Amino acid sequence: MCFAHVGRVLRKGGVIALGDWTIGAGSTTEPPETQRVVRRPDGLVLIFEPLAHYLHGLKDSDFTAITTRGHSGWLLDRTRRELDMQDEHTAAHASMLQRIEVTERRLQSLQSGRLQHGHLQATKAP
């Protein structure tokens, strides 16, 4: 539905580019409907879809030249470095504890393959 609305206002030949989190192929014992929802310690609730849903939505909305690029490996390295830096400053800034918890959960999701991060690009059909 979202891509149909974007396609409605995008000129023919126009390009949509986005980055998002998608459900990964990591093994889990959780049912699929539970895997889609992540409740962060700061109260934010995130809902994820498999990459295939994005691809089907783009195709169904007459987008062409659909490409994807995964960035999970890069983000995993960046998250590890971020946690290392946060650990060094935790004693001085107790308010960072919640941020550290969020970052640790992101690290766990990336390491397990439960979530993936990537970019998509598609062109509106002429």
Chimera marker file (.cmm) of the C-alpha trace (Angstrom):
<marker_set name="trace">
<marker id="1" x="0.000" y="0.000" z="0.000" r="1" g="1" b="0" radius="0.5"/>
<marker id="2" x="2.806" y="2.430" z="0.875" r="1" g="1" b="0" radius="0.5"/>
<marker id="3" x="4.529" y="1.921" z="-2.467" r="1" g="1" b="0" radius="0.5"/>
<marker id="4" x="1.267" y="2.478" z="-4.343" r="1" g="1" b="0" radius="0.5"/>
<marker id="5" x="0.989" y="5.904" z="-2.687" r="1" g="1" b="0" radius="0.5"/>
<marker id="6" x="4.609" y="6.731" z="-3.499" r="1" g="1" b="0" radius="0.5"/>
<marker id="7" x="4.054" y="5.593" z="-7.095" r="1" g="1" b="0" radius="0.5"/>
<marker id="8" x="0.985" y="7.822" z="-7.331" r="1" g="1" b="0" radius="0.5"/>
<marker id="9" x="2.981" y="11.015" z="-6.650" r="1" g="1" b="0" radius="0.5"/>
<marker id="10" x="6.311" y="10.039" z="-8.227" r="1" g="1" b="0" radius="0.5"/>
<marker id="11" x="6.755" y="11.019" z="-11.867" r="1" g="1" b="0" radius="0.5"/>
<marker id="12" x="7.311" y="8.290" z="-14.474" r="1" g="1" b="0" radius="0.5"/>
<marker id="13" x="10.962" y="7.295" z="-14.475" r="1" g="1" b="0" radius="0.5"/>
<marker id="14" x="11.355" y="8.711" z="-10.947" r="1" g="1" b="0" radius="0.5"/>
<marker id="15" x="13.410" y="6.789" z="-8.402" r="1" g="1" b="0" radius="0.5"/>
<marker id="16" x="12.576" y="5.732" z="-4.863" r="1" g="1" b="0" radius="0.5"/>
<marker id="17" x="15.512" y="4.930" z="-2.583" r="1" g="1" b="0" radius="0.5"/>
<marker id="18" x="15.222" y="3.817" z="1.021" r="1" g="1" b="0" radius="0.5"/>
<marker id="19" x="17.062" y="2.064" z="3.790" r="1" g="1" b="0" radius="0.5"/>
<marker id="20" x="15.320" y="-0.100" z="6.349" r="1" g="1" b="0" radius="0.5"/>
<marker id="21" x="15.501" y="-3.054" z="8.697" r="1" g="1" b="0" radius="0.5"/>
<marker id="22" x="13.970" y="-6.316" z="7.523" r="1" g="1" b="0" radius="0.5"/>
<marker id="23" x="13.443" y="-9.711" z="9.094" r="1" g="1" b="0" radius="0.5"/>
<marker id="24" x="16.528" y="-11.822" z="8.559" r="1" g="1" b="0" radius="0.5"/>
<marker id="25" x="16.972" y="-15.520" z="8.004" r="1" g="1" b="0" radius="0.5"/>
<marker id="26" x="18.452" y="-16.141" z="11.465" r="1" g="1" b="0" radius="0.5"/>
<marker id="27" x="17.086" y="-19.158" z="13.248" r="1" g="1" b="0" radius="0.5"/>
<marker id="28" x="14.707" y="-18.499" z="16.090" r="1" g="1" b="0" radius="0.5"/>
<marker id="29" x="12.128" y="-20.417" z="18.060" r="1" g="1" b="0" radius="0.5"/>
<marker id="30" x="9.745" y="-17.450" z="18.116" r="1" g="1" b="0" radius="0.5"/>
<marker id="31" x="6.605" y="-17.590" z="15.951" r="1" g="1" b="0" radius="0.5"/>
<marker id="32" x="6.733" y="-15.333" z="12.838" r="1" g="1" b="0" radius="0.5"/>
<marker id="33" x="4.236" y="-12.798" z="14.226" r="1" g="1" b="0" radius="0.5"/>
<marker id="34" x="6.441" y="-12.282" z="17.307" r="1" g="1" b="0" radius="0.5"/>
<marker id="35" x="9.582" y="-11.866" z="15.199" r="1" g="1" b="0" radius="0.5"/>
<marker id="36" x="8.036" y="-8.842" z="13.481" r="1" g="1" b="0" radius="0.5"/>
<marker id="37" x="7.734" y="-6.760" z="16.654" r="1" g="1" b="0" radius="0.5"/>
<marker id="38" x="10.612" y="-5.369" z="18.700" r="1" g="1" b="0" radius="0.5"/>
<marker id="39" x="9.962" y="-3.373" z="21.855" r="1" g="1" b="0" radius="0.5"/>
<marker id="40" x="12.921" y="-1.195" z="22.657" r="1" g="1" b="0" radius="0.5"/>
<marker id="41" x="13.838" y="-0.368" z="26.267" r="1" g="1" b="0" radius="0.5"/>
<marker id="42" x="13.094" y="3.305" z="25.548" r="1" g="1" b="0" radius="0.5"/>
<marker id="43" x="9.465" y="2.390" z="24.759" r="1" g="1" b="0" radius="0.5"/>
<marker id="44" x="9.639" y="2.591" z="20.972" r="1" g="1" b="0" radius="0.5"/>
<marker id="45" x="7.878" y="-0.315" z="19.225" r="1" g="1" b="0" radius="0.5"/>
<marker id="46" x="9.290" y="-1.327" z="15.840" r="1" g="1" b="0" radius="0.5"/>
<marker id="47" x="7.542" y="-3.603" z="13.336" r="1" g="1" b="0" radius="0.5"/>
<marker id="48" x="9.571" y="-5.414" z="10.680" r="1" g="1" b="0" radius="0.5"/>
<marker id="49" x="8.685" y="-7.151" z="7.429" r="1" g="1" b="0" radius="0.5"/>
<marker id="50" x="10.662" y="-9.646" z="5.359" r="1" g="1" b="0" radius="0.5"/>
<marker id="51" x="12.569" y="-8.174" z="2.413" r="1" g="1" b="0" radius="0.5"/>
<marker id="52" x="10.321" y="-10.199" z="0.096" r="1" g="1" b="0" radius="0.5"/>
<marker id="53" x="7.332" y="-8.086" z="1.204" r="1" g="1" b="0" radius="0.5"/>
<marker id="54" x="9.143" y="-4.925" z="0.097" r="1" g="1" b="0" radius="0.5"/>
<marker id="55" x="10.040" y="-6.476" z="-3.254" r="1" g="1" b="0" radius="0.5"/>
<marker id="56" x="6.478" y="-7.692" z="-3.886" r="1" g="1" b="0" radius="0.5"/>
<marker id="57" x="5.078" y="-4.295" z="-2.900" r="1" g="1" b="0" radius="0.5"/>
<marker id="58" x="7.379" y="-2.502" z="-5.321" r="1" g="1" b="0" radius="0.5"/>
<marker id="59" x="6.575" y="-4.893" z="-8.179" r="1" g="1" b="0" radius="0.5"/>
<marker id="60" x="2.830" y="-4.721" z="-7.475" r="1" g="1" b="0" radius="0.5"/>
<marker id="61" x="3.057" y="-0.914" z="-7.618" r="1" g="1" b="0" radius="0.5"/>
<marker id="62" x="4.669" y="-0.980" z="-11.090" r="1" g="1" b="0" radius="0.5"/>
<marker id="63" x="8.219" y="-0.187" z="-10.015" r="1" g="1" b="0" radius="0.5"/>
<marker id="64" x="11.036" y="-1.627" z="-12.137" r="1" g="1" b="0" radius="0.5"/>
<marker id="65" x="14.834" y="-1.900" z="-11.942" r="1" g="1" b="0" radius="0.5"/>
<marker id="66" x="14.538" y="-2.925" z="-8.298" r="1" g="1" b="0" radius="0.5"/>
<marker id="67" x="17.904" y="-3.351" z="-6.578" r="1" g="1" b="0" radius="0.5"/>
<marker id="68" x="18.914" y="-4.183" z="-3.019" r="1" g="1" b="0" radius="0.5"/>
<marker id="69" x="22.148" y="-3.823" z="-1.091" r="1" g="1" b="0" radius="0.5"/>
<marker id="70" x="22.714" y="-5.410" z="2.281" r="1" g="1" b="0" radius="0.5"/>
<marker id="71" x="24.553" y="-3.430" z="4.945" r="1" g="1" b="0" radius="0.5"/>
<marker id="72" x="24.275" y="-5.786" z="7.914" r="1" g="1" b="0" radius="0.5"/>
<marker id="73" x="27.989" y="-6.641" z="7.981" r="1" g="1" b="0" radius="0.5"/>
<marker id="74" x="29.024" y="-3.000" z="7.960" r="1" g="1" b="0" radius="0.5"/>
<marker id="75" x="26.435" y="-2.152" z="10.628" r="1" g="1" b="0" radius="0.5"/>
<marker id="76" x="27.547" y="-5.078" z="12.793" r="1" g="1" b="0" radius="0.5"/>
<marker id="77" x="31.133" y="-3.756" z="12.800" r="1" g="1" b="0" radius="0.5"/>
<marker id="78" x="29.930" y="-0.217" z="13.504" r="1" g="1" b="0" radius="0.5"/>
<marker id="79" x="27.708" y="-1.409" z="16.370" r="1" g="1" b="0" radius="0.5"/>
<marker id="80" x="30.611" y="-3.289" z="17.977" r="1" g="1" b="0" radius="0.5"/>
<marker id="81" x="32.776" y="-0.149" z="17.793" r="1" g="1" b="0" radius="0.5"/>
<marker id="82" x="29.940" y="1.946" z="19.217" r="1" g="1" b="0" radius="0.5"/>
<marker id="83" x="29.570" y="-0.410" z="22.186" r="1" g="1" b="0" radius="0.5"/>
<marker id="84" x="33.321" y="-0.324" z="22.820" r="1" g="1" b="0" radius="0.5"/>
<marker id="85" x="33.205" y="3.482" z="22.928" r="1" g="1" b="0" radius="0.5"/>
<marker id="86" x="30.119" y="3.475" z="25.167" r="1" g="1" b="0" radius="0.5"/>
<marker id="87" x="31.726" y="1.047" z="27.610" r="1" g="1" b="0" radius="0.5"/>
<marker id="88" x="34.640" y="3.478" z="28.049" r="1" g="1" b="0" radius="0.5"/>
<marker id="89" x="32.293" y="6.314" z="29.007" r="1" g="1" b="0" radius="0.5"/>
<marker id="90" x="29.607" y="4.469" z="30.997" r="1" g="1" b="0" radius="0.5"/>
<marker id="91" x="31.092" y="5.200" z="34.402" r="1" g="1" b="0" radius="0.5"/>
<marker id="92" x="31.141" y="8.922" z="33.648" r="1" g="1" b="0" radius="0.5"/>
<marker id="93" x="27.647" y="9.051" z="32.121" r="1" g="1" b="0" radius="0.5"/>
<marker id="94" x="25.133" y="6.776" z="33.809" r="1" g="1" b="0" radius="0.5"/>
<marker id="95" x="22.400" y="8.175" z="31.517" r="1" g="1" b="0" radius="0.5"/>
<marker id="96" x="23.960" y="6.203" z="28.664" r="1" g="1" b="0" radius="0.5"/>
<marker id="97" x="22.839" y="2.885" z="30.142" r="1" g="1" b="0" radius="0.5"/>
<marker id="98" x="19.564" y="2.875" z="28.191" r="1" g="1" b="0" radius="0.5"/>
<marker id="99" x="21.365" y="3.709" z="24.946" r="1" g="1" b="0" radius="0.5"/>
<marker id="100" x="23.834" y="0.917" z="25.615" r="1" g="1" b="0" radius="0.5"/>
<marker id="101" x="20.977" y="-1.537" z="26.141" r="1" g="1" b="0" radius="0.5"/>
<marker id="102" x="19.418" y="-0.532" z="22.805" r="1" g="1" b="0" radius="0.5"/>
<marker id="103" x="22.786" y="-0.880" z="21.065" r="1" g="1" b="0" radius="0.5"/>
<marker id="104" x="23.387" y="-4.301" z="22.653" r="1" g="1" b="0" radius="0.5"/>
<marker id="105" x="19.992" y="-5.500" z="21.383" r="1" g="1" b="0" radius="0.5"/>
<marker id="106" x="20.858" y="-4.247" z="17.888" r="1" g="1" b="0" radius="0.5"/>
<marker id="107" x="24.134" y="-6.164" z="18.109" r="1" g="1" b="0" radius="0.5"/>
<marker id="108" x="22.315" y="-9.358" z="19.171" r="1" g="1" b="0" radius="0.5"/>
<marker id="109" x="19.817" y="-9.020" z="16.303" r="1" g="1" b="0" radius="0.5"/>
<marker id="110" x="22.596" y="-8.526" z="13.752" r="1" g="1" b="0" radius="0.5"/>
<marker id="111" x="24.766" y="-11.347" z="15.107" r="1" g="1" b="0" radius="0.5"/>
<marker id="112" x="21.881" y="-13.820" z="15.128" r="1" g="1" b="0" radius="0.5"/>
<marker id="113" x="20.670" y="-12.802" z="11.676" r="1" g="1" b="0" radius="0.5"/>
<marker id="114" x="17.225" y="-12.088" z="13.129" r="1" g="1" b="0" radius="0.5"/>
<marker id="115" x="17.286" y="-8.631" z="11.545" r="1" g="1" b="0" radius="0.5"/>
<marker id="116" x="19.069" y="-7.367" z="8.463" r="1" g="1" b="0" radius="0.5"/>
<marker id="117" x="19.693" y="-3.845" z="7.266" r="1" g="1" b="0" radius="0.5"/>
<marker id="118" x="19.837" y="-2.786" z="3.668" r="1" g="1" b="0" radius="0.5"/>
<marker id="119" x="18.971" y="-0.292" z="0.983" r="1" g="1" b="0" radius="0.5"/>
<marker id="120" x="16.445" y="-0.633" z="-1.829" r="1" g="1" b="0" radius="0.5"/>
<marker id="121" x="16.115" y="1.359" z="-5.015" r="1" g="1" b="0" radius="0.5"/>
<marker id="122" x="13.467" y="1.176" z="-7.725" r="1" g="1" b="0" radius="0.5"/>
<marker id="123" x="12.277" y="3.184" z="-10.712" r="1" g="1" b="0" radius="0.5"/>
<marker id="124" x="8.667" y="4.055" z="-11.464" r="1" g="1" b="0" radius="0.5"/>
<marker id="125" x="7.699" y="2.402" z="-14.743" r="1" g="1" b="0" radius="0.5"/>
<marker id="126" x="7.555" y="4.810" z="-17.696" r="1" g="1" b="0" radius="0.5"/>
<link id1="1" id2="2" r="1" g="1" b="0" radius="0.2"/>
<link id1="2" id2="3" r="1" g="1" b="0" radius="0.2"/>
<link id1="3" id2="4" r="1" g="1" b="0" radius="0.2"/>
<link id1="4" id2="5" r="1" g="1" b="0" radius="0.2"/>
<link id1="5" id2="6" r="1" g="1" b="0" radius="0.2"/>
<link id1="6" id2="7" r="1" g="1" b="0" radius="0.2"/>
<link id1="7" id2="8" r="1" g="1" b="0" radius="0.2"/>
<link id1="8" id2="9" r="1" g="1" b="0" radius="0.2"/>
<link id1="9" id2="10" r="1" g="1" b="0" radius="0.2"/>
<link id1="10" id2="11" r="1" g="1" b="0" radius="0.2"/>
<link id1="11" id2="12" r="1" g="1" b="0" radius="0.2"/>
<link id1="12" id2="13" r="1" g="1" b="0" radius="0.2"/>
<link id1="13" id2="14" r="1" g="1" b="0" radius="0.2"/>
<link id1="14" id2="15" r="1" g="1" b="0" radius="0.2"/>
<link id1="15" id2="16" r="1" g="1" b="0" radius="0.2"/>
<link id1="16" id2="17" r="1" g="1" b="0" radius="0.2"/>
<link id1="17" id2="18" r="1" g="1" b="0" radius="0.2"/>
<link id1="18" id2="19" r="1" g="1" b="0" radius="0.2"/>
<link id1="19" id2="20" r="1" g="1" b="0" radius="0.2"/>
<link id1="20" id2="21" r="1" g="1" b="0" radius="0.2"/>
<link id1="21" id2="22" r="1" g="1" b="0" radius="0.2"/>
<link id1="22" id2="23" r="1" g="1" b="0" radius="0.2"/>
<link id1="23" id2="24" r="1" g="1" b="0" radius="0.2"/>
<link id1="24" id2="25" r="1" g="1" b="0" radius="0.2"/>
<link id1="25" id2="26" r="1" g="1" b="0" radius="0.2"/>
<link id1="26" id2="27" r="1" g="1" b="0" radius="0.2"/>
<link id1="27" id2="28" r="1" g="1" b="0" radius="0.2"/>
<link id1="28" id2="29" r="1" g="1" b="0" radius="0.2"/>
<link id1="29" id2="30" r="1" g="1" b="0" radius="0.2"/>
<link id1="30" id2="31" r="1" g="1" b="0" radius="0.2"/>
<link id1="31" id2="32" r="1" g="1" b="0" radius="0.2"/>
<link id1="32" id2="33" r="1" g="1" b="0" radius="0.2"/>
<link id1="33" id2="34" r="1" g="1" b="0" radius="0.2"/>
<link id1="34" id2="35" r="1" g="1" b="0" radius="0.2"/>
<link id1="35" id2="36" r="1" g="1" b="0" radius="0.2"/>
<link id1="36" id2="37" r="1" g="1" b="0" radius="0.2"/>
<link id1="37" id2="38" r="1" g="1" b="0" radius="0.2"/>
<link id1="38" id2="39" r="1" g="1" b="0" radius="0.2"/>
<link id1="39" id2="40" r="1" g="1" b="0" radius="0.2"/>
<link id1="40" id2="41" r="1" g="1" b="0" radius="0.2"/>
<link id1="41" id2="42" r="1" g="1" b="0" radius="0.2"/>
<link id1="42" id2="43" r="1" g="1" b="0" radius="0.2"/>
<link id1="43" id2="44" r="1" g="1" b="0" radius="0.2"/>
<link id1="44" id2="45" r="1" g="1" b="0" radius="0.2"/>
<link id1="45" id2="46" r="1" g="1" b="0" radius="0.2"/>
<link id1="46" id2="47" r="1" g="1" b="0" radius="0.2"/>
<link id1="47" id2="48" r="1" g="1" b="0" radius="0.2"/>
<link id1="48" id2="49" r="1" g="1" b="0" radius="0.2"/>
<link id1="49" id2="50" r="1" g="1" b="0" radius="0.2"/>
<link id1="50" id2="51" r="1" g="1" b="0" radius="0.2"/>
<link id1="51" id2="52" r="1" g="1" b="0" radius="0.2"/>
<link id1="52" id2="53" r="1" g="1" b="0" radius="0.2"/>
<link id1="53" id2="54" r="1" g="1" b="0" radius="0.2"/>
<link id1="54" id2="55" r="1" g="1" b="0" radius="0.2"/>
<link id1="55" id2="56" r="1" g="1" b="0" radius="0.2"/>
<link id1="56" id2="57" r="1" g="1" b="0" radius="0.2"/>
<link id1="57" id2="58" r="1" g="1" b="0" radius="0.2"/>
<link id1="58" id2="59" r="1" g="1" b="0" radius="0.2"/>
<link id1="59" id2="60" r="1" g="1" b="0" radius="0.2"/>
<link id1="60" id2="61" r="1" g="1" b="0" radius="0.2"/>
<link id1="61" id2="62" r="1" g="1" b="0" radius="0.2"/>
<link id1="62" id2="63" r="1" g="1" b="0" radius="0.2"/>
<link id1="63" id2="64" r="1" g="1" b="0" radius="0.2"/>
<link id1="64" id2="65" r="1" g="1" b="0" radius="0.2"/>
<link id1="65" id2="66" r="1" g="1" b="0" radius="0.2"/>
<link id1="66" id2="67" r="1" g="1" b="0" radius="0.2"/>
<link id1="67" id2="68" r="1" g="1" b="0" radius="0.2"/>
<link id1="68" id2="69" r="1" g="1" b="0" radius="0.2"/>
<link id1="69" id2="70" r="1" g="1" b="0" radius="0.2"/>
<link id1="70" id2="71" r="1" g="1" b="0" radius="0.2"/>
<link id1="71" id2="72" r="1" g="1" b="0" radius="0.2"/>
<link id1="72" id2="73" r="1" g="1" b="0" radius="0.2"/>
<link id1="73" id2="74" r="1" g="1" b="0" radius="0.2"/>
<link id1="74" id2="75" r="1" g="1" b="0" radius="0.2"/>
<link id1="75" id2="76" r="1" g="1" b="0" radius="0.2"/>
<link id1="76" id2="77" r="1" g="1" b="0" radius="0.2"/>
<link id1="77" id2="78" r="1" g="1" b="0" radius="0.2"/>
<link id1="78" id2="79" r="1" g="1" b="0" radius="0.2"/>
<link id1="79" id2="80" r="1" g="1" b="0" radius="0.2"/>
<link id1="80" id2="81" r="1" g="1" b="0" radius="0.2"/>
<link id1="81" id2="82" r="1" g="1" b="0" radius="0.2"/>
<link id1="82" id2="83" r="1" g="1" b="0" radius="0.2"/>
<link id1="83" id2="84" r="1" g="1" b="0" radius="0.2"/>
<link id1="84" id2="85" r="1" g="1" b="0" radius="0.2"/>
<link id1="85" id2="86" r="1" g="1" b="0" radius="0.2"/>
<link id1="86" id2="87" r="1" g="1" b="0" radius="0.2"/>
<link id1="87" id2="88" r="1" g="1" b="0" radius="0.2"/>
<link id1="88" id2="89" r="1" g="1" b="0" radius="0.2"/>
<link id1="89" id2="90" r="1" g="1" b="0" radius="0.2"/>
<link id1="90" id2="91" r="1" g="1" b="0" radius="0.2"/>
<link id1="91" id2="92" r="1" g="1" b="0" radius="0.2"/>
<link id1="92" id2="93" r="1" g="1" b="0" radius="0.2"/>
<link id1="93" id2="94" r="1" g="1" b="0" radius="0.2"/>
<link id1="94" id2="95" r="1" g="1" b="0" radius="0.2"/>
<link id1="95" id2="96" r="1" g="1" b="0" radius="0.2"/>
<link id1="96" id2="97" r="1" g="1" b="0" radius="0.2"/>
<link id1="97" id2="98" r="1" g="1" b="0" radius="0.2"/>
<link id1="98" id2="99" r="1" g="1" b="0" radius="0.2"/>
<link id1="99" id2="100" r="1" g="1" b="0" radius="0.2"/>
<link id1="100" id2="101" r="1" g="1" b="0" radius="0.2"/>
<link id1="101" id2="102" r="1" g="1" b="0" radius="0.2"/>
<link id1="102" id2="103" r="1" g="1" b="0" radius="0.2"/>
<link id1="103" id2="104" r="1" g="1" b="0" radius="0.2"/>
<link id1="104" id2="105" r="1" g="1" b="0" radius="0.2"/>
<link id1="105" id2="106" r="1" g="1" b="0" radius="0.2"/>
<link id1="106" id2="107" r="1" g="1" b="0" radius="0.2"/>
<link id1="107" id2="108" r="1" g="1" b="0" radius="0.2"/>
<link id1="108" id2="109" r="1" g="1" b="0" radius="0.2"/>
<link id1="109" id2="110" r="1" g="1" b="0" radius="0.2"/>
<link id1="110" id2="111" r="1" g="1" b="0" radius="0.2"/>
<link id1="111" id2="112" r="1" g="1" b="0" radius="0.2"/>
<link id1="112" id2="113" r="1" g="1" b="0" radius="0.2"/>
<link id1="113" id2="114" r="1" g="1" b="0" radius="0.2"/>
<link id1="114" id2="115" r="1" g="1" b="0" radius="0.2"/>
<link id1="115" id2="116" r="1" g="1" b="0" radius="0.2"/>
<link id1="116" id2="117" r="1" g="1" b="0" radius="0.2"/>
<link id1="117" id2="118" r="1" g="1" b="0" radius="0.2"/>
<link id1="118" id2="119" r="1" g="1" b="0" radius="0.2"/>
<link id1="119" id2="120" r="1" g="1" b="0" radius="0.2"/>
<link id1="120" id2="121" r="1" g="1" b="0" radius="0.2"/>
<link id1="121" id2="122" r="1" g="1" b="0" radius="0.2"/>
<link id1="122" id2="123" r="1" g="1" b="0" radius="0.2"/>
<link id1="123" id2="124" r="1" g="1" b="0" radius="0.2"/>
<link id1="124" id2="125" r="1" g="1" b="0" radius="0.2"/>
<link id1="125" id2="126" r="1" g="1" b="0" radius="0.2"/>
</marker_set>
